[in-house]
Amino acid sequence: MWFLDLMAEFRDVFITVVQALPYIAAYIGIILLTLMIWRFIKRLLTPKKDYGSLKTVTFGDESAVASNYAASAISILLIFVMWGAFTGSRLVPSFLHAPGPFVGTTSFTYTAEADGQAPDEATVTVRVFEVGQEGDAPEVEPGDGWAKNDSDSIGAWRSGLIRVDKNDDYGRKEGHRVTAVNGQAIAPGQSVETENGRVGMSPKGTLNFEPAKGWQMEPIWLPAPEAVWSRFMEIASEGYRGSTLLEHLSYSLFRVFAGFILGALIGIPLGYAMGLSDWFRGWFDPIVEFMRPVPPLALIPLVIIWAGIGEEGKVILLFLAALWIMAIAARAGVSGVAISKVHAAYSLGASKTQIMRHVIVPNSLPEIFTGARVAMGVCWGTVVAAELVAAEKGAGMMIMVASKFQLTDIVIMGIILIGIIGFGIDILMRLAERALVPWKGKI
């Protein structure tokens, strides 16, 4: 039974992926199109004779590949344009908007039957109003037949049951039943597509009208960029749950840096010991390799049991997230030192301390900085999980509390802030690596 349920879930996921393929293909097509346009423009602007034109090999040459800032700018701009297009944003020209939900007045005709009566037709007029507004059902004439015309009002992206038998001369006691919509036969569990929506029939025979949703996302699921910006300005000026936005972000940063520094202070010496001593490597290697794939989320129950729900528990969780990454990075840095350099130092009469200071540490620092960047990213991503442990302040707390009340604009705002700050931290670590390890890639 469980296998059939699993296969059904897999089928649903597969169908969802297949439905998303056209959008993924369109996005890839846009990337390739912008690449072709950029290369054409670059070819027009680039002199015929320069250093690049003299290189015999460019594809596969890592030194010839650097981040293209034009591609980065276009990529970010495209994401925001797509975001605005699928939310009907005022920041995006209307001709770029994806088709939105139907708003206005529409109608459909149903055919009803009753015991001992000839089939009759009536019209249902529906007024679809925008979300957040109120819409009254339009007034309609009842008509001349025993099946009377009906009206109702439904919000965009919503659906509503319409009891067409309520005002008919013959109701369900007289065997009232709907047999067709707009001339198409319909039965319980079936539906008929109309010009501006879909009419379905419930198992009990009640009609359900669902207005056309279009391609745009409902604001409760994905708000427009200006709505997120408005919420950001509101929280930046008024705060959220008794604390300012700066306080929330400061608490998150403090937890991340505290956990990362503790993990580095223990992980780096542990990695050096594992790289220099077979005894330490044999002792700690099983522990490190066992804990490395364990996600920090799985440790939350233990952290609560051991350290409680205070600040210590959050820092401990981030410490454990960084510890194993830093230990493996330091061990890899030591293992990557060319043995010829060690032999050369010994031949010049260097002691173990001098080899450690002048050979092993300088040559292992690039690996350690790479591990530090990874560890910082993991810690910053884990802070959301860490702040699930009864946090009163923090970016993760903002996201989790907002999600409970379906405040999607706050959730997206928090995600964007976390991404921007994480990217800023990574840039700072790259600059630090460039300043402290200028010999990376040169020796």
C-alpha positions as a Markdown table, in Angstrom:
| # | Residue | x | y | z |
|---|---|---|---|---|
| 1 | Met | 0.0 | 0.0 | 0.0 |
| 2 | Trp | 2.8 | 2.4 | 0.9 |
| 3 | Phe | 4.5 | 1.6 | -2.4 |
| 4 | Leu | 1.4 | 2.6 | -4.4 |
| 5 | Asp | 1.1 | 5.8 | -2.4 |
| 6 | Leu | 4.7 | 6.6 | -3.0 |
| 7 | Met | 4.3 | 5.9 | -6.8 |
| 8 | Ala | 1.2 | 8.2 | -6.8 |
| 9 | Glu | 3.3 | 11.0 | -5.1 |
| 10 | Phe | 6.1 | 10.4 | -7.6 |
| 11 | Arg | 3.6 | 10.6 | -10.5 |
| 12 | Asp | 2.2 | 13.9 | -9.2 |
| 13 | Val | 5.7 | 15.3 | -8.8 |
| 14 | Phe | 6.6 | 14.1 | -12.3 |
| 15 | Ile | 3.5 | 15.8 | -13.8 |
| 16 | Thr | 4.4 | 19.0 | -12.0 |
| 17 | Val | 7.9 | 18.9 | -13.4 |
| 18 | Val | 6.6 | 18.2 | -16.9 |
| 19 | Gln | 4.2 | 21.2 | -16.7 |
| 20 | Ala | 7.1 | 23.4 | -15.6 |
| 21 | Leu | 9.4 | 22.4 | -18.5 |
| 22 | Pro | 8.0 | 25.0 | -20.9 |
| 23 | Tyr | 8.8 | 27.8 | -18.4 |
| 24 | Ile | 12.3 | 26.4 | -17.8 |
| 25 | Ala | 12.9 | 26.1 | -21.5 |
| 26 | Ala | 11.7 | 29.6 | -22.0 |
| 27 | Tyr | 14.1 | 30.9 | -19.3 |
| 28 | Ile | 17.0 | 29.0 | -20.9 |
| 29 | Gly | 16.0 | 30.4 | -24.3 |
| 30 | Ile | 16.1 | 33.9 | -22.9 |
| 31 | Ile | 19.6 | 33.2 | -21.4 |
| 32 | Leu | 20.9 | 31.9 | -24.8 |
| 33 | Leu | 19.3 | 34.8 | -26.6 |
| 34 | Thr | 20.9 | 37.4 | -24.4 |
| 35 | Leu | 24.2 | 35.6 | -24.7 |
| 36 | Met | 24.0 | 35.8 | -28.5 |
| 37 | Ile | 23.0 | 39.4 | -28.4 |
| 38 | Trp | 25.8 | 40.3 | -26.0 |
| 39 | Arg | 28.4 | 38.4 | -28.1 |
| 40 | Phe | 27.3 | 40.2 | -31.2 |
| 41 | Ile | 27.5 | 43.6 | -29.5 |
| 42 | Lys | 30.9 | 42.7 | -27.9 |
| 43 | Arg | 32.2 | 41.6 | -31.3 |
| 44 | Leu | 31.2 | 45.0 | -32.8 |
| 45 | Leu | 32.9 | 46.9 | -29.9 |
| 46 | Thr | 36.1 | 44.8 | -29.5 |
| 47 | Pro | 39.2 | 45.8 | -31.5 |
| 48 | Lys | 40.3 | 43.3 | -34.1 |
| 49 | Lys | 43.8 | 43.1 | -32.6 |
| 50 | Asp | 44.1 | 42.7 | -28.8 |
| 51 | Tyr | 45.5 | 40.2 | -26.4 |
| 52 | Gly | 42.4 | 38.1 | -26.4 |
| 53 | Ser | 42.6 | 37.7 | -30.2 |
| 54 | Leu | 46.2 | 36.3 | -29.9 |
| 55 | Lys | 45.3 | 33.5 | -27.5 |
| 56 | Thr | 45.2 | 30.1 | -29.2 |
| 57 | Val | 43.0 | 28.4 | -26.5 |
| 58 | Thr | 40.2 | 30.1 | -24.7 |
| 59 | Phe | 37.6 | 27.3 | -24.1 |
| 60 | Gly | 38.8 | 25.3 | -21.1 |
| 61 | Asp | 41.2 | 28.0 | -20.0 |
| 62 | Glu | 40.1 | 28.9 | -16.5 |
| 63 | Ser | 42.1 | 32.1 | -16.5 |
| 64 | Ala | 40.1 | 33.3 | -19.5 |
| 65 | Val | 36.8 | 32.9 | -17.6 |
| 66 | Ala | 35.7 | 35.7 | -15.3 |
| 67 | Ser | 32.3 | 36.8 | -14.1 |
| 68 | Asn | 30.6 | 38.9 | -16.8 |
| 69 | Tyr | 29.0 | 41.8 | -15.1 |
| 70 | Ala | 26.7 | 42.5 | -18.0 |
| 71 | Ala | 25.3 | 38.9 | -17.7 |
| 72 | Ser | 24.9 | 39.4 | -13.9 |
| 73 | Ala | 23.0 | 42.7 | -14.4 |
| 74 | Ile | 20.7 | 41.2 | -17.1 |
| 75 | Ser | 20.1 | 38.1 | -15.0 |
| 76 | Ile | 19.0 | 40.1 | -11.9 |
| 77 | Leu | 16.9 | 42.4 | -14.1 |
| 78 | Leu | 15.2 | 39.5 | -15.8 |
| 79 | Ile | 14.3 | 37.9 | -12.5 |
| 80 | Phe | 12.6 | 41.1 | -11.3 |
| 81 | Val | 10.9 | 41.5 | -14.7 |
| 82 | Met | 9.5 | 38.0 | -14.5 |
| 83 | Trp | 8.5 | 38.5 | -10.9 |
| 84 | Gly | 6.7 | 41.7 | -11.9 |
| 85 | Ala | 5.2 | 40.1 | -15.0 |
| 86 | Phe | 3.6 | 37.2 | -13.0 |
| 87 | Thr | 2.3 | 39.5 | -10.2 |
| 88 | Gly | 0.9 | 42.3 | -12.3 |
| 89 | Ser | 3.4 | 44.8 | -10.9 |
| 90 | Arg | 3.0 | 48.5 | -11.7 |
| 91 | Leu | 6.8 | 48.6 | -12.0 |
| 92 | Val | 6.7 | 46.5 | -15.2 |
| 93 | Pro | 5.0 | 47.8 | -18.4 |
| 94 | Ser | 1.6 | 46.3 | -18.8 |
| 95 | Phe | 2.4 | 44.7 | -22.2 |
| 96 | Leu | 4.9 | 42.5 | -20.3 |
| 97 | His | 2.3 | 41.3 | -17.8 |
| 98 | Ala | 1.3 | 37.7 | -18.0 |
| 99 | Pro | -2.4 | 37.1 | -18.4 |
| 100 | Gly | -4.1 | 37.9 | -15.2 |
| 101 | Pro | -7.3 | 36.5 | -13.5 |
| 102 | Phe | -10.6 | 37.3 | -15.1 |
| 103 | Val | -12.3 | 40.3 | -13.4 |
| 104 | Gly | -15.7 | 41.4 | -14.6 |
| 105 | Thr | -19.1 | 40.0 | -15.4 |
| 106 | Thr | -19.6 | 36.7 | -17.1 |
| 107 | Ser | -22.4 | 34.2 | -17.6 |
| 108 | Phe | -23.2 | 30.6 | -18.6 |
| 109 | Thr | -26.4 | 28.7 | -19.4 |
| 110 | Tyr | -27.5 | 25.5 | -17.7 |
| 111 | Thr | -30.1 | 23.0 | -18.7 |
| 112 | Ala | -32.2 | 21.6 | -15.9 |
| 113 | Glu | -34.7 | 18.7 | -15.7 |
| 114 | Ala | -37.4 | 17.8 | -13.1 |
| 115 | Asp | -39.8 | 15.0 | -12.7 |
| 116 | Gly | -42.7 | 15.3 | -15.0 |
| 117 | Gln | -41.4 | 18.6 | -16.6 |
| 118 | Ala | -39.8 | 19.3 | -19.9 |
| 119 | Pro | -36.2 | 20.4 | -19.8 |
| 120 | Asp | -35.7 | 24.1 | -19.3 |
| 121 | Glu | -32.7 | 26.5 | -19.6 |
| 122 | Ala | -31.7 | 29.4 | -17.4 |
| 123 | Thr | -28.7 | 31.8 | -17.3 |
| 124 | Val | -26.4 | 32.3 | -14.4 |
| 125 | Thr | -24.7 | 35.7 | -14.3 |
| 126 | Val | -21.5 | 36.0 | -12.1 |
| 127 | Arg | -19.6 | 39.1 | -11.1 |
| 128 | Val | -15.9 | 38.4 | -10.4 |
| 129 | Phe | -14.3 | 41.1 | -8.2 |
| 130 | Glu | -10.7 | 41.8 | -7.3 |
| 131 | Val | -9.2 | 40.4 | -4.1 |
| 132 | Gly | -9.6 | 42.8 | -1.2 |
| 133 | Gln | -12.7 | 44.4 | -2.7 |
| 134 | Glu | -16.4 | 43.7 | -2.3 |
| 135 | Gly | -18.7 | 42.6 | -5.1 |
| 136 | Asp | -22.4 | 42.4 | -5.1 |
| 137 | Ala | -24.3 | 39.9 | -7.2 |
| 138 | Pro | -25.8 | 41.6 | -10.2 |
| 139 | Glu | -29.6 | 42.0 | -10.6 |
| 140 | Val | -31.1 | 39.8 | -13.3 |
| 141 | Glu | -34.6 | 39.1 | -14.5 |
| 142 | Pro | -36.0 | 35.7 | -13.5 |
| 143 | Gly | -37.1 | 34.7 | -16.9 |
| 144 | Asp | -40.3 | 33.0 | -18.1 |
| 145 | Gly | -39.6 | 29.3 | -17.7 |
| 146 | Trp | -39.7 | 27.2 | -14.6 |
| 147 | Ala | -35.9 | 27.3 | -14.4 |
| 148 | Lys | -35.1 | 30.9 | -13.2 |
| 149 | Asn | -32.1 | 33.0 | -14.0 |
| 150 | Asp | -29.5 | 33.3 | -11.2 |
| 151 | Ser | -26.7 | 35.6 | -10.2 |
| 152 | Asp | -23.7 | 35.5 | -7.8 |
| 153 | Ser | -20.4 | 37.2 | -7.0 |
| 154 | Ile | -17.1 | 35.5 | -6.6 |
| 155 | Gly | -13.6 | 36.8 | -5.9 |
| 156 | Ala | -10.8 | 36.4 | -8.4 |
| 157 | Trp | -8.7 | 33.2 | -7.8 |
| 158 | Arg | -11.7 | 31.9 | -5.8 |
| 159 | Ser | -14.6 | 29.6 | -6.6 |
| 160 | Gly | -18.1 | 29.4 | -5.3 |
| 161 | Leu | -21.0 | 27.0 | -5.2 |
| 162 | Ile | -24.2 | 28.2 | -7.0 |
| 163 | Arg | -27.5 | 26.6 | -5.9 |
| 164 | Val | -29.4 | 27.2 | -9.1 |
| 165 | Asp | -32.3 | 25.1 | -7.8 |
| 166 | Lys | -33.1 | 27.5 | -5.0 |
| 167 | Asn | -35.2 | 29.9 | -7.0 |
| 168 | Asp | -36.5 | 27.4 | -9.6 |
| 169 | Asp | -40.1 | 26.4 | -9.5 |
| 170 | Tyr | -39.2 | 22.8 | -9.1 |
| 171 | Gly | -36.4 | 22.0 | -6.6 |
| 172 | Arg | -34.6 | 18.9 | -5.5 |
| 173 | Lys | -37.7 | 17.4 | -3.9 |
| 174 | Glu | -39.2 | 17.4 | -7.4 |
| 175 | Gly | -36.0 | 15.7 | -8.8 |
| 176 | His | -34.3 | 18.9 | -10.0 |
| 177 | Arg | -31.0 | 18.1 | -11.7 |
| 178 | Val | -28.7 | 20.0 | -14.0 |
| 179 | Thr | -27.8 | 18.0 | -17.1 |
| 180 | Ala | -25.9 | 20.4 | -19.3 |
| 181 | Val | -23.9 | 23.7 | -19.2 |
| 182 | Asn | -23.7 | 25.8 | -22.3 |
| 183 | Gly | -25.1 | 22.8 | -24.2 |
| 184 | Gln | -22.4 | 20.4 | -23.0 |
| 185 | Ala | -23.5 | 17.4 | -20.9 |
| 186 | Ile | -22.4 | 17.4 | -17.3 |
| 187 | Ala | -22.6 | 14.9 | -14.4 |
| 188 | Pro | -21.3 | 14.9 | -10.8 |
| 189 | Gly | -17.5 | 15.0 | -10.8 |
| 190 | Gln | -17.3 | 16.5 | -14.3 |
| 191 | Ser | -16.7 | 20.0 | -15.5 |
| 192 | Val | -17.3 | 22.3 | -18.5 |
| 193 | Glu | -14.9 | 25.0 | -19.7 |
| 194 | Thr | -16.7 | 28.3 | -20.3 |
| 195 | Glu | -15.4 | 31.5 | -21.9 |
| 196 | Asn | -14.2 | 33.0 | -18.6 |
| 197 | Gly | -13.9 | 30.1 | -16.2 |
| 198 | Arg | -14.8 | 26.6 | -15.5 |
| 199 | Val | -18.2 | 25.1 | -14.2 |
| 200 | Gly | -17.9 | 21.9 | -12.2 |
| 201 | Met | -20.5 | 19.8 | -10.5 |
| 202 | Ser | -20.1 | 18.5 | -7.0 |
| 203 | Pro | -21.0 | 14.9 | -6.1 |
| 204 | Lys | -24.3 | 16.1 | -4.9 |
| 205 | Gly | -25.1 | 17.9 | -8.2 |
| 206 | Thr | -24.4 | 21.5 | -7.1 |
| 207 | Leu | -22.7 | 23.7 | -9.7 |
| 208 | Asn | -19.3 | 25.3 | -8.8 |
| 209 | Phe | -18.0 | 28.2 | -10.8 |
| 210 | Glu | -14.2 | 28.9 | -10.9 |
| 211 | Pro | -13.2 | 32.0 | -12.7 |
| 212 | Ala | -10.2 | 31.8 | -15.1 |
| 213 | Lys | -7.1 | 32.4 | -13.0 |
| 214 | Gly | -4.7 | 33.3 | -15.8 |
| 215 | Trp | -0.9 | 33.0 | -15.3 |
| 216 | Gln | -0.5 | 35.6 | -12.6 |
| 217 | Met | 0.1 | 34.5 | -9.0 |
| 218 | Glu | -2.4 | 35.5 | -6.3 |
| 219 | Pro | -0.9 | 38.1 | -4.0 |
| 220 | Ile | -1.2 | 35.8 | -1.0 |
| 221 | Trp | 1.2 | 33.4 | -2.7 |
| 222 | Leu | 3.5 | 35.8 | -4.4 |
| 223 | Pro | 3.1 | 39.6 | -3.8 |
| 224 | Ala | 4.3 | 42.2 | -6.3 |
| 225 | Pro | 7.8 | 43.7 | -5.8 |
| 226 | Glu | 6.3 | 47.1 | -4.7 |
| 227 | Ala | 4.3 | 45.3 | -2.0 |
| 228 | Val | 7.5 | 43.7 | -0.6 |
| 229 | Trp | 9.3 | 47.1 | -0.8 |
| 230 | Ser | 6.4 | 48.8 | 1.0 |
| 231 | Arg | 6.5 | 46.1 | 3.7 |
| 232 | Phe | 10.2 | 46.5 | 4.1 |
| 233 | Met | 9.9 | 50.3 | 4.5 |
| 234 | Glu | 7.1 | 49.7 | 7.1 |
| 235 | Ile | 9.2 | 47.3 | 9.2 |
| 236 | Ala | 12.3 | 49.4 | 8.8 |
| 237 | Ser | 10.5 | 52.3 | 10.3 |
| 238 | Glu | 8.1 | 50.7 | 12.8 |
| 239 | Gly | 9.8 | 47.4 | 13.6 |
| 240 | Tyr | 8.3 | 43.9 | 13.8 |
| 241 | Arg | 7.0 | 42.3 | 17.0 |
| 242 | Gly | 8.6 | 44.8 | 19.3 |
| 243 | Ser | 12.0 | 45.0 | 17.7 |
| 244 | Thr | 13.5 | 47.0 | 14.9 |
| 245 | Leu | 14.7 | 45.4 | 11.7 |
| 246 | Leu | 18.3 | 46.3 | 12.6 |
| 247 | Glu | 17.9 | 44.4 | 15.9 |
| 248 | His | 16.5 | 41.3 | 14.1 |
| 249 | Leu | 19.4 | 41.2 | 11.6 |
| 250 | Ser | 22.0 | 42.0 | 14.3 |
| 251 | Tyr | 20.9 | 39.1 | 16.4 |
| 252 | Ser | 21.1 | 36.7 | 13.4 |
| 253 | Leu | 24.5 | 38.0 | 12.5 |
| 254 | Phe | 25.8 | 37.7 | 16.1 |
| 255 | Arg | 24.6 | 34.1 | 16.2 |
| 256 | Val | 26.2 | 33.2 | 12.9 |
| 257 | Phe | 29.6 | 34.8 | 13.7 |
| 258 | Ala | 29.7 | 33.3 | 17.2 |
| 259 | Gly | 29.0 | 29.8 | 15.9 |
| 260 | Phe | 31.4 | 30.2 | 12.9 |
| 261 | Ile | 34.3 | 31.6 | 15.1 |
| 262 | Leu | 33.9 | 28.8 | 17.6 |
| 263 | Gly | 33.7 | 26.2 | 14.8 |
| 264 | Ala | 36.8 | 27.6 | 13.2 |
| 265 | Leu | 38.8 | 27.8 | 16.5 |
| 266 | Ile | 38.2 | 24.1 | 17.1 |
| 267 | Gly | 37.9 | 22.8 | 13.6 |
| 268 | Ile | 41.1 | 24.3 | 12.1 |
| 269 | Pro | 43.4 | 22.8 | 14.8 |
| 270 | Leu | 41.5 | 19.5 | 14.5 |
| 271 | Gly | 42.0 | 19.5 | 10.8 |
| 272 | Tyr | 45.7 | 20.3 | 11.1 |
| 273 | Ala | 46.1 | 17.4 | 13.6 |
| 274 | Met | 44.3 | 15.0 | 11.3 |
| 275 | Gly | 46.5 | 16.1 | 8.4 |
| 276 | Leu | 49.8 | 15.8 | 10.3 |
| 277 | Ser | 49.3 | 12.8 | 12.6 |
| 278 | Asp | 48.1 | 9.3 | 11.7 |
| 279 | Trp | 46.9 | 8.8 | 15.3 |
| 280 | Phe | 44.7 | 11.9 | 15.3 |
| 281 | Arg | 43.5 | 11.1 | 11.8 |
| 282 | Gly | 42.5 | 7.5 | 12.8 |
| 283 | Trp | 40.9 | 8.8 | 16.0 |
| 284 | Phe | 38.8 | 11.7 | 14.6 |
| 285 | Asp | 38.3 | 10.7 | 11.0 |
| 286 | Pro | 35.3 | 8.4 | 11.7 |
| 287 | Ile | 33.7 | 11.0 | 13.9 |
| 288 | Val | 34.2 | 13.8 | 11.3 |
| 289 | Glu | 33.0 | 11.8 | 8.4 |
| 290 | Phe | 30.0 | 10.5 | 10.4 |
| 291 | Met | 28.9 | 14.0 | 11.5 |
| 292 | Arg | 29.6 | 15.8 | 8.2 |
| 293 | Pro | 26.5 | 14.6 | 6.3 |
| 294 | Val | 24.2 | 15.0 | 9.2 |
| 295 | Pro | 22.1 | 18.1 | 8.6 |
| 296 | Pro | 22.0 | 20.7 | 11.4 |
| 297 | Leu | 18.2 | 20.5 | 11.4 |
| 298 | Ala | 18.5 | 16.9 | 12.6 |
| 299 | Leu | 20.4 | 18.2 | 15.7 |
| 300 | Ile | 17.8 | 20.6 | 16.9 |
| 301 | Pro | 16.0 | 18.1 | 19.3 |
| 302 | Leu | 19.4 | 17.2 | 20.8 |
| 303 | Val | 20.4 | 20.9 | 21.2 |
| 304 | Ile | 17.1 | 21.6 | 22.9 |
| 305 | Ile | 17.6 | 18.7 | 25.3 |
| 306 | Trp | 21.3 | 19.5 | 26.0 |
| 307 | Ala | 21.3 | 23.4 | 26.0 |
| 308 | Gly | 17.7 | 24.4 | 26.4 |
| 309 | Ile | 15.9 | 27.0 | 24.2 |
| 310 | Gly | 18.1 | 29.9 | 25.1 |
| 311 | Glu | 20.8 | 31.7 | 23.1 |
| 312 | Glu | 23.4 | 29.0 | 23.9 |
| 313 | Gly | 21.4 | 26.4 | 21.9 |
| 314 | Lys | 21.3 | 28.5 | 18.8 |
| 315 | Val | 25.1 | 29.2 | 18.9 |
| 316 | Ile | 25.8 | 25.5 | 19.6 |
| 317 | Leu | 23.8 | 24.5 | 16.5 |
| 318 | Leu | 25.7 | 26.9 | 14.3 |
| 319 | Phe | 29.0 | 25.8 | 15.9 |
| 320 | Leu | 28.3 | 22.2 | 14.9 |
| 321 | Ala | 27.3 | 23.3 | 11.4 |
| 322 | Ala | 30.7 | 25.0 | 10.9 |
| 323 | Leu | 33.0 | 22.6 | 12.9 |
| 324 | Trp | 33.1 | 19.7 | 10.5 |
| 325 | Ile | 33.4 | 21.9 | 7.4 |
| 326 | Met | 36.4 | 23.7 | 8.9 |
| 327 | Ala | 38.0 | 20.5 | 10.1 |
| 328 | Ile | 37.8 | 18.9 | 6.6 |
| 329 | Ala | 39.0 | 22.1 | 4.9 |
| 330 | Ala | 42.1 | 22.3 | 7.2 |
| 331 | Arg | 42.8 | 18.6 | 6.7 |
| 332 | Ala | 42.5 | 19.0 | 2.9 |
| 333 | Gly | 44.8 | 22.0 | 3.0 |
| 334 | Val | 47.5 | 20.1 | 4.8 |
| 335 | Ser | 47.1 | 17.1 | 2.6 |
| 336 | Gly | 47.4 | 19.3 | -0.5 |
| 337 | Val | 50.8 | 20.7 | 0.4 |
| 338 | Ala | 53.4 | 19.6 | -2.2 |
| 339 | Ile | 55.8 | 17.2 | -0.6 |
| 340 | Ser | 58.6 | 18.7 | -2.7 |
| 341 | Lys | 58.3 | 21.9 | -0.7 |
| 342 | Val | 58.6 | 20.1 | 2.6 |
| 343 | His | 61.7 | 18.2 | 1.3 |
| 344 | Ala | 63.2 | 21.5 | 0.1 |
| 345 | Ala | 62.6 | 23.1 | 3.6 |
| 346 | Tyr | 64.2 | 20.1 | 5.4 |
| 347 | Ser | 67.2 | 20.2 | 3.0 |
| 348 | Leu | 67.7 | 23.9 | 4.0 |
| 349 | Gly | 67.8 | 22.8 | 7.7 |
| 350 | Ala | 64.2 | 23.9 | 8.7 |
| 351 | Ser | 62.8 | 22.6 | 11.9 |
| 352 | Lys | 59.2 | 21.2 | 12.2 |
| 353 | Thr | 58.1 | 24.5 | 13.7 |
| 354 | Gln | 59.5 | 26.4 | 10.8 |
| 355 | Ile | 58.0 | 24.0 | 8.2 |
| 356 | Met | 54.7 | 24.4 | 9.9 |
| 357 | Arg | 54.9 | 28.2 | 9.9 |
| 358 | His | 56.5 | 28.8 | 6.5 |
| 359 | Val | 55.3 | 25.8 | 4.4 |
| 360 | Ile | 52.2 | 24.1 | 5.7 |
| 361 | Val | 50.2 | 27.1 | 7.0 |
| 362 | Pro | 50.7 | 29.3 | 4.0 |
| 363 | Asn | 50.0 | 26.5 | 1.5 |
| 364 | Ser | 46.9 | 25.4 | 3.4 |
| 365 | Leu | 45.3 | 28.8 | 3.9 |
| 366 | Pro | 43.6 | 28.8 | 0.5 |
| 367 | Glu | 41.8 | 25.6 | 1.3 |
| 368 | Ile | 40.9 | 26.9 | 4.7 |
| 369 | Phe | 39.5 | 30.1 | 3.3 |
| 370 | Thr | 37.4 | 28.1 | 0.8 |
| 371 | Gly | 36.1 | 26.0 | 3.7 |
| 372 | Ala | 35.4 | 29.2 | 5.7 |
| 373 | Arg | 33.3 | 30.6 | 2.8 |
| 374 | Val | 31.3 | 27.3 | 2.7 |
| 375 | Ala | 30.9 | 27.2 | 6.4 |
| 376 | Met | 29.8 | 30.8 | 6.7 |
| 377 | Gly | 27.2 | 30.1 | 4.0 |
| 378 | Val | 25.9 | 27.0 | 5.8 |
| 379 | Cys | 25.8 | 28.9 | 9.1 |
| 380 | Trp | 23.9 | 31.8 | 7.6 |
| 381 | Gly | 21.5 | 29.3 | 6.0 |
| 382 | Thr | 21.1 | 27.4 | 9.2 |
| 383 | Val | 20.3 | 30.5 | 11.3 |
| 384 | Val | 16.7 | 30.2 | 10.2 |
| 385 | Ala | 16.5 | 26.7 | 11.6 |
| 386 | Ala | 18.4 | 27.9 | 14.7 |
| 387 | Glu | 15.9 | 30.6 | 15.4 |
| 388 | Leu | 13.1 | 28.1 | 15.3 |
| 389 | Val | 14.2 | 27.2 | 18.8 |
| 390 | Ala | 12.0 | 29.8 | 20.6 |
| 391 | Ala | 13.8 | 32.8 | 19.3 |
| 392 | Glu | 12.3 | 36.2 | 20.0 |
| 393 | Lys | 14.5 | 38.1 | 17.6 |
| 394 | Gly | 16.2 | 37.3 | 14.3 |
| 395 | Ala | 15.6 | 37.2 | 10.6 |
| 396 | Gly | 14.6 | 33.5 | 10.8 |
| 397 | Met | 12.0 | 34.3 | 13.5 |
| 398 | Met | 10.5 | 37.0 | 11.3 |
| 399 | Ile | 10.1 | 34.5 | 8.4 |
| 400 | Met | 8.6 | 31.7 | 10.5 |
| 401 | Val | 6.1 | 33.9 | 12.4 |
| 402 | Ala | 5.1 | 35.6 | 9.1 |
| 403 | Ser | 4.5 | 32.3 | 7.4 |
| 404 | Lys | 2.1 | 31.2 | 10.1 |
| 405 | Phe | -0.1 | 34.2 | 9.3 |
| 406 | Gln | 0.5 | 33.8 | 5.5 |
| 407 | Leu | 2.3 | 37.2 | 5.4 |
| 408 | Thr | 4.1 | 36.3 | 2.2 |
| 409 | Asp | 5.5 | 39.8 | 1.7 |
| 410 | Ile | 7.4 | 39.6 | 5.0 |
| 411 | Val | 8.6 | 36.1 | 4.1 |
| 412 | Ile | 10.0 | 37.2 | 0.8 |
| 413 | Met | 11.4 | 40.3 | 2.3 |
| 414 | Gly | 13.3 | 38.2 | 4.9 |
| 415 | Ile | 14.5 | 35.8 | 2.2 |
| 416 | Ile | 15.8 | 38.7 | 0.1 |
| 417 | Leu | 17.6 | 40.3 | 3.1 |
| 418 | Ile | 19.2 | 36.9 | 4.1 |
| 419 | Gly | 20.4 | 36.5 | 0.5 |
| 420 | Ile | 21.8 | 40.0 | 0.2 |
| 421 | Ile | 23.6 | 39.8 | 3.6 |
| 422 | Gly | 24.9 | 36.3 | 2.8 |
| 423 | Phe | 26.2 | 37.5 | -0.5 |
| 424 | Gly | 27.8 | 40.5 | 1.2 |
| 425 | Ile | 29.5 | 38.3 | 3.7 |
| 426 | Asp | 30.8 | 36.1 | 0.9 |
| 427 | Ile | 32.2 | 39.2 | -0.9 |
| 428 | Leu | 33.9 | 40.3 | 2.3 |
| 429 | Met | 35.5 | 36.9 | 2.8 |
| 430 | Arg | 36.7 | 37.0 | -0.8 |
| 431 | Leu | 38.3 | 40.3 | -0.2 |
| 432 | Ala | 39.9 | 39.1 | 3.0 |
| 433 | Glu | 41.2 | 36.0 | 1.2 |
| 434 | Arg | 42.7 | 38.2 | -1.5 |
| 435 | Ala | 44.4 | 40.4 | 1.1 |
| 436 | Leu | 45.6 | 37.7 | 3.5 |
| 437 | Val | 46.4 | 35.0 | 0.9 |
| 438 | Pro | 47.7 | 36.9 | -2.1 |
| 439 | Trp | 49.8 | 33.9 | -3.2 |
| 440 | Lys | 46.8 | 31.7 | -3.9 |
| 441 | Gly | 47.2 | 30.1 | -7.3 |
| 442 | Lys | 50.8 | 31.5 | -7.7 |
| 443 | Ile | 52.8 | 29.0 | -5.8 |
